Amino acid sequence: MNIINNIVKFFCYIISGVIIVLCIIFLIKGYYEHIFILLVLLVLCFNFPNCIINYSRSRLGKKQVKEFIKYINRTQKLITFDADNIILVEDEICHFNEYARLLQNVPDTYYRVNKSIETEKQKNKLYVTNKRMILFSNNQQYVIPINEILEIKYKKRDVIIFTYHNIQFNIFIDQNKLFQVVINSLNKKK
């Protein structure tokens, strides 16, 4: 994939060089009305390699998530994620660490931790361990023990979590399918 990215960059730089030469020629000849179009093409040419690289990264991420899901379904073993800066208690393992955002404000609840020090690495993140779910969102931290989750409803990318204390969390989760597989596996192990 790196070779393809370098080839795309090389051709974009060649095309950019040609466009710059054409701009200079058009300036000398007095064709001012065509310079704007060439400058737009020049900007597109410089941004095109970045678009290709970002597209390939997002495809790789989706492919990796699909592989994780297949592995979990096939082996019934959960994968382990880096817990970043959260402190795990004894015998606790992080099985999910992805971007997530609370879609509604939850009133002062049983699950909110009073002193939330949200680092940049934890901002809008959801961690699922074998013992609890930890959500950092809107400068708040919520900790929900796994055994207190009554029900989870899945929409396209949103998840609604119902708890024993009649509290509902509506969360946008970037990797919704992986979250669902992890939660289902944790529920089977109860």
C-alpha positions as YAML, in Angstrom:
chain: A
units: angstrom
residues:
- id: 1
  name: MET
  ca: [0.00, 0.00, 0.00]
- id: 2
  name: ASN
  ca: [2.93, 2.32, 0.71]
- id: 3
  name: ILE
  ca: [4.24, 1.86, -2.85]
- id: 4
  name: ILE
  ca: [0.86, 2.81, -4.32]
- id: 5
  name: ASN
  ca: [0.73, 5.93, -2.14]
- id: 6
  name: ASN
  ca: [4.21, 6.96, -3.31]
- id: 7
  name: ILE
  ca: [3.30, 6.42, -6.97]
- id: 8
  name: VAL
  ca: [0.14, 8.52, -6.57]
- id: 9
  name: LYS
  ca: [2.15, 11.29, -4.88]
- id: 10
  name: PHE
  ca: [4.77, 11.18, -7.65]
- id: 11
  name: PHE
  ca: [2.19, 11.60, -10.43]
- id: 12
  name: CYS
  ca: [0.37, 14.34, -8.51]
- id: 13
  name: TYR
  ca: [3.62, 16.28, -8.14]
- id: 14
  name: ILE
  ca: [4.37, 15.90, -11.85]
- id: 15
  name: ILE
  ca: [0.88, 17.13, -12.74]
- id: 16
  name: SER
  ca: [1.27, 19.99, -10.25]
- id: 17
  name: GLY
  ca: [4.55, 20.99, -11.89]
- id: 18
  name: VAL
  ca: [2.89, 21.04, -15.31]
- id: 19
  name: ILE
  ca: [0.03, 23.15, -13.94]
- id: 20
  name: ILE
  ca: [2.49, 25.65, -12.41]
- id: 21
  name: VAL
  ca: [4.32, 25.95, -15.75]
- id: 22
  name: LEU
  ca: [0.98, 26.49, -17.53]
- id: 23
  name: CYS
  ca: [0.04, 29.19, -15.00]
- id: 24
  name: ILE
  ca: [3.30, 31.02, -15.71]
- id: 25
  name: ILE
  ca: [2.80, 30.71, -19.48]
- id: 26
  name: PHE
  ca: [-0.81, 31.97, -19.21]
- id: 27
  name: LEU
  ca: [0.35, 34.92, -17.07]
- id: 28
  name: ILE
  ca: [2.98, 35.86, -19.66]
- id: 29
  name: LYS
  ca: [0.53, 35.48, -22.59]
- id: 30
  name: GLY
  ca: [-2.24, 37.39, -20.76]
- id: 31
  name: TYR
  ca: [-4.81, 34.57, -20.47]
- id: 32
  name: TYR
  ca: [-5.87, 35.61, -16.98]
- id: 33
  name: GLU
  ca: [-9.33, 33.98, -17.11]
- id: 34
  name: HIS
  ca: [-7.80, 30.45, -17.22]
- id: 35
  name: ILE
  ca: [-5.43, 30.92, -14.29]
- id: 36
  name: PHE
  ca: [-8.19, 30.48, -11.68]
- id: 37
  name: ILE
  ca: [-9.13, 27.07, -13.11]
- id: 38
  name: LEU
  ca: [-5.48, 26.00, -13.11]
- id: 39
  name: LEU
  ca: [-5.03, 27.13, -9.51]
- id: 40
  name: VAL
  ca: [-8.08, 25.09, -8.44]
- id: 41
  name: LEU
  ca: [-6.60, 22.07, -10.24]
- id: 42
  name: LEU
  ca: [-3.30, 22.72, -8.48]
- id: 43
  name: VAL
  ca: [-4.96, 22.70, -5.05]
- id: 44
  name: LEU
  ca: [-6.83, 19.50, -5.92]
- id: 45
  name: CYS
  ca: [-3.62, 17.90, -7.11]
- id: 46
  name: PHE
  ca: [-1.84, 18.65, -3.84]
- id: 47
  name: ASN
  ca: [-4.76, 17.31, -1.75]
- id: 48
  name: PHE
  ca: [-5.42, 14.16, -3.79]
- id: 49
  name: PRO
  ca: [-2.59, 12.04, -2.25]
- id: 50
  name: ASN
  ca: [-3.85, 12.83, 1.26]
- id: 51
  name: CYS
  ca: [-7.37, 11.75, 0.29]
- id: 52
  name: ILE
  ca: [-6.03, 8.43, -1.03]
- id: 53
  name: ILE
  ca: [-3.97, 7.84, 2.12]
- id: 54
  name: ASN
  ca: [-6.91, 8.63, 4.45]
- id: 55
  name: TYR
  ca: [-9.21, 6.36, 2.41]
- id: 56
  name: SER
  ca: [-6.77, 3.46, 2.64]
- id: 57
  name: ARG
  ca: [-6.40, 3.98, 6.41]
- id: 58
  name: SER
  ca: [-10.16, 3.90, 6.96]
- id: 59
  name: ARG
  ca: [-10.48, 0.75, 4.84]
- id: 60
  name: LEU
  ca: [-7.72, -0.89, 6.87]
- id: 61
  name: GLY
  ca: [-9.53, 0.01, 10.10]
- id: 62
  name: LYS
  ca: [-12.80, -1.50, 8.86]
- id: 63
  name: LYS
  ca: [-11.00, -4.62, 7.68]
- id: 64
  name: GLN
  ca: [-9.29, -4.99, 11.05]
- id: 65
  name: VAL
  ca: [-12.61, -4.60, 12.89]
- id: 66
  name: LYS
  ca: [-14.16, -7.29, 10.67]
- id: 67
  name: GLU
  ca: [-11.24, -9.59, 11.49]
- id: 68
  name: PHE
  ca: [-11.72, -8.95, 15.22]
- id: 69
  name: ILE
  ca: [-15.42, -9.78, 14.96]
- id: 70
  name: LYS
  ca: [-14.72, -12.98, 13.01]
- id: 71
  name: TYR
  ca: [-12.08, -14.01, 15.56]
- id: 72
  name: ILE
  ca: [-14.39, -13.42, 18.53]
- id: 73
  name: ASN
  ca: [-17.28, -15.27, 16.90]
- id: 74
  name: ARG
  ca: [-15.06, -18.19, 15.85]
- id: 75
  name: THR
  ca: [-13.06, -18.68, 19.05]
- id: 76
  name: GLN
  ca: [-15.43, -17.19, 21.67]
- id: 77
  name: LYS
  ca: [-12.35, -15.41, 23.08]
- id: 78
  name: LEU
  ca: [-12.36, -11.67, 23.53]
- id: 79
  name: ILE
  ca: [-9.50, -9.56, 22.23]
- id: 80
  name: THR
  ca: [-7.58, -7.24, 24.54]
- id: 81
  name: PHE
  ca: [-7.25, -3.52, 23.89]
- id: 82
  name: ASP
  ca: [-4.88, -0.99, 25.39]
- id: 83
  name: ALA
  ca: [-6.63, 0.73, 28.30]
- id: 84
  name: ASP
  ca: [-4.86, 4.05, 27.59]
- id: 85
  name: ASN
  ca: [-4.85, 6.04, 30.80]
- id: 86
  name: ILE
  ca: [-7.65, 4.38, 32.74]
- id: 87
  name: ILE
  ca: [-6.79, 2.43, 35.86]
- id: 88
  name: LEU
  ca: [-7.95, -1.17, 35.78]
- id: 89
  name: VAL
  ca: [-8.84, -2.93, 39.01]
- id: 90
  name: GLU
  ca: [-7.56, -6.40, 39.89]
- id: 91
  name: ASP
  ca: [-8.36, -9.06, 37.25]
- id: 92
  name: GLU
  ca: [-9.87, -6.44, 34.93]
- id: 93
  name: ILE
  ca: [-9.15, -6.61, 31.18]
- id: 94
  name: CYS
  ca: [-10.08, -3.98, 28.58]
- id: 95
  name: HIS
  ca: [-11.94, -5.55, 25.64]
- id: 96
  name: PHE
  ca: [-13.15, -2.42, 23.84]
- id: 97
  name: ASN
  ca: [-11.56, 1.02, 23.44]
- id: 98
  name: GLU
  ca: [-13.16, 3.17, 20.77]
- id: 99
  name: TYR
  ca: [-14.53, 6.60, 20.00]
- id: 100
  name: ALA
  ca: [-17.98, 7.17, 21.50]
- id: 101
  name: ARG
  ca: [-20.05, 10.19, 22.41]
- id: 102
  name: LEU
  ca: [-23.02, 10.65, 24.71]
- id: 103
  name: LEU
  ca: [-25.93, 11.90, 22.57]
- id: 104
  name: GLN
  ca: [-28.02, 13.25, 25.43]
- id: 105
  name: ASN
  ca: [-27.24, 14.80, 28.74]
- id: 106
  name: VAL
  ca: [-27.67, 12.38, 31.60]
- id: 107
  name: PRO
  ca: [-28.78, 14.07, 34.82]
- id: 108
  name: ASP
  ca: [-26.74, 13.69, 37.99]
- id: 109
  name: THR
  ca: [-26.76, 9.95, 38.23]
- id: 110
  name: TYR
  ca: [-25.62, 7.07, 40.26]
- id: 111
  name: TYR
  ca: [-23.05, 6.25, 37.55]
- id: 112
  name: ARG
  ca: [-21.35, 9.62, 37.16]
- id: 113
  name: VAL
  ca: [-17.95, 9.95, 38.78]
- id: 114
  name: ASN
  ca: [-17.70, 13.31, 40.54]
- id: 115
  name: LYS
  ca: [-14.09, 14.09, 39.75]
- id: 116
  name: SER
  ca: [-13.47, 13.46, 36.09]
- id: 117
  name: ILE
  ca: [-10.05, 14.28, 34.78]
- id: 118
  name: GLU
  ca: [-10.48, 13.72, 31.08]
- id: 119
  name: THR
  ca: [-7.21, 13.63, 29.18]
- id: 120
  name: GLU
  ca: [-7.03, 14.33, 25.44]
- id: 121
  name: LYS
  ca: [-6.46, 10.61, 24.88]
- id: 122
  name: GLN
  ca: [-9.68, 9.75, 26.74]
- id: 123
  name: LYS
  ca: [-11.89, 12.44, 25.23]
- id: 124
  name: ASN
  ca: [-15.14, 10.94, 23.91]
- id: 125
  name: LYS
  ca: [-14.03, 7.36, 24.49]
- id: 126
  name: LEU
  ca: [-15.80, 4.24, 25.62]
- id: 127
  name: TYR
  ca: [-13.93, 1.47, 27.38]
- id: 128
  name: VAL
  ca: [-15.53, -1.91, 28.02]
- id: 129
  name: THR
  ca: [-13.80, -4.24, 30.42]
- id: 130
  name: ASN
  ca: [-14.87, -7.58, 31.79]
- id: 131
  name: LYS
  ca: [-16.25, -5.74, 34.86]
- id: 132
  name: ARG
  ca: [-17.47, -2.30, 33.78]
- id: 133
  name: MET
  ca: [-18.14, 0.18, 31.04]
- id: 134
  name: ILE
  ca: [-16.35, 3.55, 31.30]
- id: 135
  name: LEU
  ca: [-17.53, 6.47, 29.16]
- id: 136
  name: PHE
  ca: [-15.74, 9.81, 28.88]
- id: 137
  name: SER
  ca: [-18.02, 12.33, 27.16]
- id: 138
  name: ASN
  ca: [-18.97, 16.00, 27.54]
- id: 139
  name: ASN
  ca: [-16.32, 16.45, 30.26]
- id: 140
  name: GLN
  ca: [-18.04, 13.81, 32.36]
- id: 141
  name: GLN
  ca: [-17.05, 10.29, 33.28]
- id: 142
  name: TYR
  ca: [-19.62, 7.53, 33.71]
- id: 143
  name: VAL
  ca: [-18.83, 4.11, 35.13]
- id: 144
  name: ILE
  ca: [-21.45, 1.40, 34.63]
- id: 145
  name: PRO
  ca: [-20.81, -2.04, 36.12]
- id: 146
  name: ILE
  ca: [-21.48, -4.72, 33.49]
- id: 147
  name: ASN
  ca: [-23.76, -6.63, 35.88]
- id: 148
  name: GLU
  ca: [-26.04, -3.56, 36.22]
- id: 149
  name: ILE
  ca: [-26.88, -3.38, 32.51]
- id: 150
  name: LEU
  ca: [-30.44, -4.59, 31.94]
- id: 151
  name: GLU
  ca: [-30.74, -4.20, 28.20]
- id: 152
  name: ILE
  ca: [-28.96, -2.75, 25.21]
- id: 153
  name: LYS
  ca: [-30.80, -1.67, 22.07]
- id: 154
  name: TYR
  ca: [-28.78, -1.25, 18.89]
- id: 155
  name: LYS
  ca: [-29.54, 1.18, 16.10]
- id: 156
  name: LYS
  ca: [-27.28, 1.96, 13.13]
- id: 157
  name: ARG
  ca: [-24.48, 3.60, 15.10]
- id: 158
  name: ASP
  ca: [-26.32, 4.48, 18.27]
- id: 159
  name: VAL
  ca: [-26.69, 2.31, 21.33]
- id: 160
  name: ILE
  ca: [-29.21, 2.76, 24.11]
- id: 161
  name: ILE
  ca: [-28.13, 1.21, 27.41]
- id: 162
  name: PHE
  ca: [-30.73, 0.62, 30.14]
- id: 163
  name: THR
  ca: [-29.55, 0.08, 33.72]
- id: 164
  name: TYR
  ca: [-31.01, -1.16, 37.01]
- id: 165
  name: HIS
  ca: [-31.37, 2.38, 38.31]
- id: 166
  name: ASN
  ca: [-33.77, 3.37, 35.48]
- id: 167
  name: ILE
  ca: [-31.10, 5.39, 33.76]
- id: 168
  name: GLN
  ca: [-30.78, 5.39, 30.01]
- id: 169
  name: PHE
  ca: [-27.58, 6.18, 28.11]
- id: 170
  name: ASN
  ca: [-27.92, 7.02, 24.43]
- id: 171
  name: ILE
  ca: [-24.41, 6.70, 22.98]
- id: 172
  name: PHE
  ca: [-22.96, 7.11, 19.50]
- id: 173
  name: ILE
  ca: [-20.30, 4.43, 19.05]
- id: 174
  name: ASP
  ca: [-17.90, 4.50, 16.11]
- id: 175
  name: GLN
  ca: [-17.46, 0.72, 15.99]
- id: 176
  name: ASN
  ca: [-20.98, -0.34, 16.91]
- id: 177
  name: LYS
  ca: [-20.74, -3.92, 15.58]
- id: 178
  name: LEU
  ca: [-17.55, -4.69, 17.48]
- id: 179
  name: PHE
  ca: [-19.14, -3.25, 20.64]
- id: 180
  name: GLN
  ca: [-22.16, -5.52, 20.16]
- id: 181
  name: VAL
  ca: [-20.00, -8.63, 19.74]
- id: 182
  name: VAL
  ca: [-17.93, -7.77, 22.84]
- id: 183
  name: ILE
  ca: [-21.03, -7.15, 24.98]
- id: 184
  name: ASN
  ca: [-22.69, -10.35, 23.77]
- id: 185
  name: SER
  ca: [-19.55, -12.34, 24.59]
- id: 186
  name: LEU
  ca: [-19.34, -10.78, 28.05]
- id: 187
  name: ASN
  ca: [-23.01, -11.64, 28.68]
- id: 188
  name: LYS
  ca: [-22.38, -15.28, 27.71]
- id: 189
  name: LYS
  ca: [-19.56, -15.47, 30.27]
- id: 190
  name: LYS
  ca: [-21.76, -14.27, 33.16]
...
